[in-house]
Structure formats: structure tokens, C-alpha cells
Amino acid sequence: MNAPSFSFRPDCLCGLLILSCLTSVGTTETVDVLQDAARIGRQTDPAFEQAWEALVQPEVASDLQVPVPCPDENEADDLACDADPGWLDLDAGYDHGFYLGTADGNFKLRMLGLLQTRYYSNWRDIDASVGDRLEAGFVLERASLIFTGNVLNPQLQYWFVLNGERSSGTRFVEEARISYAFSDALLMQIGRLRNPAFLRELDISYTRQLGIDRSYYHSVFSTGVLEGITLTGQTPQFRLIGFLSDGRHSGSVSRTKDFFQDQTDFALTVGGDWKLFGEWAQYGDFASWADEGPALFAGLSMHYEHGETHDVLGVDEDFISWTADLTYENAGFMAFVSTVGRHAQQSNGNIDQTGVMMMSSYQVVPEKFEPYVRYEYVDFDGVINTGALALPVSDSSLNVLSLGINWYFARHACKWTTEVLHSFDPVPFTSANTGLLVDQAGRNGQTVLGTQLQLFF
């Protein structure tokens, strides 16, 4: 559904786009900046008065028509020198997010929001002198503002996510990328983004996961958010991705991210996906909907890092990881299996870690009620990580079983998820997004009950 269109100058459009982004952050300091900009605009450009009134009084927007001057009639290709009388139509409405853009599609801003609120209860076998056997409470996992769209033409696109840090609520840039579509089959992205080539759980948004969040298996082996440049090529049957980056978690909020502070000389990820049958749209989540036919996908990828030369903090001399997965969907039924291996050559010895994760679901009531099960196995090879974080563990293997249900009110836009996780072995490190906490050495049998309400709009 589109609101009535109106006309406006290109320079004022840029101002409105910036105002829309900044206003959504909602800080007092930002409001002061906007007010200063308004005063300056009114003093220097009479047309700004109408633009500002249209922003604060939307009901007059449909009547707003501002002449666009043509500085040079010989500049036929200039946006401000269109042969038309000089109007630039704006379009606004809701289509998978609220949007504002030009009628020709060359400029667009789409704004989305996400709320994930959870409750956890965690039971551990632990001495009272070390911690509580029961930890329970609510957490606002994510309160995200998402901005996406295009500038200058539909091929030049942007995407960035502002999220609140779970514990402090401090807002930070989780993802920010610029992309250019050379064609329908070739896409380049640069900036800070989730690695689309390694581990399918990471490639899929946290709004479209099967469970409350990604698995513990993912917490161990994922490359996380990276900073770098990626190139994706896709055909009707295959997708190939290459990603040159600063290495694992180089875009994480907890890491220093300047170019001289990363822990690698370079990192490279190469991944491929094969659609044996089905539709690529089915590859975008872990749910199988009743109106979707059979689909089968296979994925294979590799991630390599060369440690920072002469970096006293870096212990990795060579690091390589690989993963393979298989996905099947058909009219409400989904089955997924993933395996991963990691090898690190270090000055103090080599590390070889492996893992397997399997999960399945079936929509007993189509579009509504979906029970699921997930099993995870990790062999740590004696340490929880590689490099400087390769700390020893008391038990080299970990087995986790999860049972849960999804109740969909409007698919992923509004859903309620409840699950129970049980670890049969000591948990070597806390993974907050799963609710699993670090165990006391030699203890096991940790159980987590989690429930989450998600609103994505």
C-alpha cells in the first residue's frame, strides 16, 4: 500500500534520508543537531522551510511541490535538468518494512525493526562456593534498527544494523555494508558483515533460525561477523562466494578493529552451494512451509587464515577450517545436517577439532505449530579454541540435545519459541545466546529452559 506521492528537490531528499536515519536513533544530542540543521536550512534555502514543515507535518506532504532549478541547460543528463518541468516524485509506504524513496527507484530507504525478548532458567551441578545451581531471569536479547535501500541507482545498495548490547544496552553497529549488483548473477559487498560462505547457520539471519538462537556448535566454530570484501556469483543451480577479510570475528563489537590491530595478515573464505532441486527462496530460513515443494541443497566451504607476522599475541602460524552441510525441505518437513573440521598449526603444537550438528522439524499445524529437535557434538581436542585463546578443557567432547516448539503468528514476523537444552558433558565456556553457562570442572548435566517472543517489522 502506497501513500500519496509528492514532489521534492534531490538535495532536500538527501536531507530527509539523513534525518530519517538519525531520528530513529532517538538521542537528545541527535535532536539538537536536527534542529540546528533546520535553522541553517531556513536561513540559506527558502525551499527548506517547506521541506521541514512536510517532515514535521506529514499531512501537507501531498501538496508539497518545490521547483528544481536547472543550473545548466546543456547538462541534459543532470538529475536537476530533466526535460520534465523539474519535479522529483517521492514514494512512501510499507513493503517488508517502512520505506521512503523516489518514484523512479533510484533512491530508497527502508527501515525495519526487531525485538527479541527472552526468559532463561539454567540448572547446573555446581558448588555453592562457585555459583548458583539455578540462574533465571529475563533478557532483551536484541532491539535492532535495520536500514537498507539503494542510492543513485537500484544496483548500488546499502545495509546496516544498529543493535543494543545485551547486558549494557549500549548501541553499536553490528553490520554495515555497501553492495553493488553487477547483474542478477554477480554481487559485490564490502564492509562489516556476517560471513555468507561459512556455516549455513551464520548465513541465515537470527530472525529466521529454527530455535531461539544459533547453536552452541555455531558458537565454537563460526567465523562470526567479519570486515572485508566479498564477491558472490549465482546461477539457477549453483552459488559461489569468495570473501577476503581480516579473520574470525574481526567485526565483532568485542574486538579492536583498526587495520593495524587485527590478528591476521589475511583471511580467505571460499564457499559453494548446490541446489539439486527446489527454489533458492527456500534456502533463506530453516522452516519448511506448507506451500513449499521438495527442495534439496548441499554446501561446502573452506576458511583459511594466515596469522599476523611477528604478533606477540598471535599463536597461530597457520589455520584452516572446512564445513559441509545438507538441507532437505518438503511441505512442512525440514532436515538439516552439518559437519565441520578445524586444524591449526601452532608453535606449541597442532590442534584438530571436529563437530556435527543435526536438526529436524515438522509443522504439525501448517503455518502455526512446529516441534523441532537438534543434536550437537563437538570434539575440542583438549582446548576450547585456537591461537591465544586455546585454553585447556577438562573434557574434550560435548554432547547437547535440544527439544523445542515454534508457534507462528505471522511466520517469522511474529513468533513464539520455547526450547529445552541439555548438555551431557561439562560446558567449557559460556555461550550467552544459547543460555549455556560454563560448568565447574568435572561436573556435567546442565539443563536450560528458554522461551522467546520475536517481533520483526
N, C-alpha and C positions, 0 to 999 in steps of 0.2 A: 504494500500500500504506500503510495507516494503522496506527500504533502504538496500543496500548490507550488509551482515553480516560480522563481523570481529572478530578477536580473541584478548583476553586481559587477564591479570592476575587478580585474585579476589581482591587483595589488591588495585590494581590500579582502579578497578571498583568502590570500595567504595569511593576512592578519587574523581572519576569523578561524582558520585552521589552527594557528598557533594558540589563539585564545581558547579554543575548544579543548586542546590538549592540556594547557596549563590549568584551566579552570577545573578540570576533572581531578587534579591532584588535591585541590582544596585547602591549601595553606594560606594563612593570613598574609605571609610575605608575597605570595603569588597574586593575591587580590590587589595589594598595593601596587605591584608592578603593572597590572592591567589598568588600574585607574590612572597611573601616570601615563601609560601609553595612550589612553583615551584623551587625556588633556592635551598631550603633544599633538595627537592626530587632529583634534578640533582646531588647534592653532595653525597647523600647517596645511591642512587639506579640508576645505569645506565639505567635500563629499563624505569625509569620515563621520561627520555628525549623523548623517542618515544611516551609515553602516552601524554605528554604535547603538542608535536607537532601535535598529532592526534586531540587534543582538539581545538587548535587554527587554524589548517589547516585540516578541515574535509575531504578534497579531498584525503588525503593519508590514511584515516582510513581503507579502504577496503584492503590495503596491509599490515596492521599492524599485526604482529604475534610475540608475546613475549613468550618465553619458560617459563613454570611454573615448578619450581623445586619441587622435591618430597623429603622433609626432612627425611622421614622415610618410607621405602618401606613396612613395616609391618602395617602401618596405612592405611588399604585398604579403610576405609570409609571416609578418609580425602578428602576434596574437591580438594586439591592440589595434591592428589596422585591417580588420576583417572587412570585406566588401559589404557585409550586413551593416545596418545603421550603428553598430557598436555596442551590442548588448551581449552579455555573457550569462546564460541561464544557469541557475543553480537547481539542484535536485536534492531532496531530503526525504527520509522515511526510515523504515525498518525492513531489513532483509538479512537474516542471520546476524543481527547487530544493527544498532542505530548508525545511520550514515548521512554524510553531507558531501556533495560533490557537484561537479559541473555536468550539464546535460550531455555534453559530448564524451564524457567518460575519461577525460584526460587527467582530472584531479578528483580524488576521492579519499575521504577519511571515514573509516568505520570504527566504531567504539563498542567494545564488549566488556562484560564484567563476569567475574567468577567468585563465588563464595563456597567454601568447603568448611563446614564446622563439624567437629568430631567429639566423641567421648571414648576414652580408653579405660579399661581395667586390666592391670597386669599383675599376675601372681608368679612369684619366684621362690625357689628354695634358697634362702639366704639367711645368714646370721643377723640377729637384731643389731649387732655392733657394726655391721657393714651397710645395712639398708633395710627398708621395709619390705615385708613379704607381699604386701598389697599396695600398689600405686594406682590411683584412679583420678580421673578428672576430665574436664573439657579443654579443648584447644581449637583455636581458629587456625586451621592448617593453611588456608590460602584466602586472601582477599585481593584479587588481581584486577588490574585495569589493563586492557589489551587494546592496542591501536594498530590498525592495519589499513592499507589502501595503496594508492599509486599517485605519482607526481609526474607531470609533463606528458606522460602517455601511459596507457594501460600496461606496458611492458616493464616500466620502472616502478617497482613496488617496495614497500617497507613494512616492517612488523616489529613492534616492541611491546614488552610485557613489564609492567610495574607491579611488584609484589611486596607484601608486607612480611618481614622476617618473623618466623613463627613465635619466637619467645619474646622479643622486644617490641615487635610491631613496626620496627624501622623499615621504611620503604626503600627498595633498591631495584635496579634494572636487572631483571632476571634474564631476559633475552632482548636483543636489538640487532636487526639485520636489514640490509639492503639487498634486494634481489633484482635480477634482470632476466626476463624471459626472451631469449633469442628467437625461440619458436615454441610451439606447443610441445616439442620434444627435448628442448635443451634449456636448462635453468642454471644461473649462477647466483650464489648467495655469499655475502661477506659480512662479518660482524661477530656477534656473540649468539650462539645457537646450540640447541641440542644436536648431538651427532646423529644424523639421519641414517648413517651407514652401519652402525654397530649396536647390536641388541635391539630387537624389534620393540621391546617394552619401552625403550627410551624414545624411539621414533614416534610412538603413539603418545598423544597428549595425555596428561594426567586427568583430563576430564573424560577420557574415553577408555579408561582401564576397566578390567573385569572386576577387580577387587577394590577395596578402599584406596589403595595406592599401589605403586610398583612393589615388587617382591624384595625379600632380603637377598636373594640371588643377584638381583639387579644392583643392590647396594654394594655388593662385593666386587662385581666385575664391570660395571658400567664405566664408560669414559666420561659421562656427565656432560655438562654444558662446556663448550669449547669456544675459543676465539680463533678465527681463521677464515678460510675461503673454501667453498665447496662448489662442485660442478656436478649436475645431475642430468643424465640423458635417459630418455624413456621411449620405448616402442610399445605397440599393443601387447607384447608378450614379456618384455624384459625392462628392468630398470637398473642402471649402473651409476654409482655415486663415488666420487673421489673427494677427499677432504684433507686439506693441508692446514695444520693447526699448531698451537703451542703445547698440545699434550693434554692428558687427562685432567679434567676439572679446571682447566685454565681460565674458564669463565665463571667459576664458582664465586659466590659472594664472600666465601671464607678465605679466598686466596688473593695474594697480591698479584696484580695482573699487568704491570707495565712490561714493556718489551724486554727489558734487561733483568726482570725478576722471575721469568718462567724457569722451569726446571728441565727444559729440553732444548737441544739445538734445533730439532724439528720433529714433527709427528705427522704420520700419514695414515689415513683410513681409506680403504677401498672395499666397497660392498656391492653385491648384486642381488636382485630379487627376480624370481621367475614365476610368472603367472601361468600355471598349467591349464587352468580353466577358471571361469568366473569373471568378475568385474573388478577393476582396480579400486573402485569406491569401497568395496568390501574389505580392503586392506587397511582402512583408516581407523578401525577400532577392533576390540576383541569380542564384540557382540555379533550374534547372527540373528537377523530379524526375519520374521515370518515371510516377508515379501521378497527375500533374497534367495536365489537359487544356489546350486552347488558351486563351491569355489575352492581351489587348492593352490597354495603359494609355497615356494621354497626360497630360503635366503641363505647367503653365505658371505662372510666378510672377514677382514683382517685389519688389525690396528698395530702399527709399529711406531716406537719412539726411540730416538737416539738421545741419551742423557746429556745434560748440559756439560760441556767440556770444562774440566778443572773446577767444577762447582762442588764446594766442600759439603753442601747439604745433600747433593745427589749421590746416591749409591749405585743406581742403575747404570750399567755400562751398555746394556742392550735390553730391549723389552719388546715382546711381540705377543699379541693375543688374537685369537680367532673365535668365530662363533658360527653356528649353523642352526636353522630353525625350519619348521614345517607347520603350516596352518591349514586347517580344513573347516569350512563352514557350509551349512545347508539348512535352510528353513527353520532356524531356531536352535540348531545344534552347532557347537564350536568345540574343536580340539586343537591344542597347540603344544608343541614340544620344542625346547631349545637346549642346546648344549654349548659349552664354552671351554676354552683352554687358555692358559696364560703361562708364558715362560719368560723368566728374567735372568740374564747373565749379570751377576754382581761380583764385585771384588771379594766379597766374603762368602761366595757360594751361589749356586744356581737354585732357582725356585720354579717348581712346576705345579700349577693349581688347575683344577678342573671343576666343572659343575654341570648339573642338569636341572631343568625346570619343566614340569608338565602341568597343564591345566585344561579343564573342560567345563562346559556349561550347557544348559538346555532351558529354553523358555517354555516352562510348563504352561503358563498363561501367556500367549503371544503379546509382546509389547508391554508386559506387566511384570510377571513373576519369573525370576531366573535364578535357580540354585546353581552353585558352582563349587568346584573342588580344585585345589592347587597343591602340588608337591614339589619341594625343592631339596636338592642335595648339593653340598659344597665340600670339596676336599681342599683344605688350606695348605697342605704340605708343610705344616708346622708353624706358619706365620700368617697373619691376617691380611698382609698387603705385600707390596714390593718396595724397593728403594729405602728411603729413610724411615718409612712407616712400617717396615717389615718386622713387626713385633711378634714374639712367640706366643703360641696359643697352647692351652693345656690339653685340648682335644682337637685333632686335625680335621675331623669331619663334622658336618652339621646336617641334620635332617629336620625339615619343617613341613607340617601338614596344615592346610587351611581349608575350612568349610565356610561357605557364605551364601547370602542371597542378595539379589538386586530387585528392588521394586521400582519400576519405571513409571513416573507420572507423565513425562513427555520426553521419552528416550533420554539422551544424555543432558538435555536442558534442565531437567529436574528429576533427580532420582535419589533413592534412599538405599544405602548399602550397610549390611551388618555381616561381620565375619568373626570366626574364632580361629586363632593360630595356636599351634602347639609345637614347641621345639623339643625334640627328643634328646638333644645334646647341649652342652654348655654354649651359650651365645657369646662369642668373643668380643663383640663391640656393639654399641647401641646403634640401632637404626630407627630414628625417631618416626619416620614416615610409616613404618610397619607396626610400631608400638613395642617392639622387642628391645629390652634393655640388657646391658652387659651382665653376665652371670658371675657369681662368685666361683673361683677356681674349684673344679671338682664337683660342682653342683649342676644339675640339669632338671628338665621337666617344666620349663617356663610356658605359661599359657597367657594369651592375650585375647580379650573380647573388645572389639572395636565396632563403632557404628558411626555413620556419616550421612549428612544431608548435603546434597550438592545442588546449587542453582547456577546455571550458566546461561547468560543472556546477552 
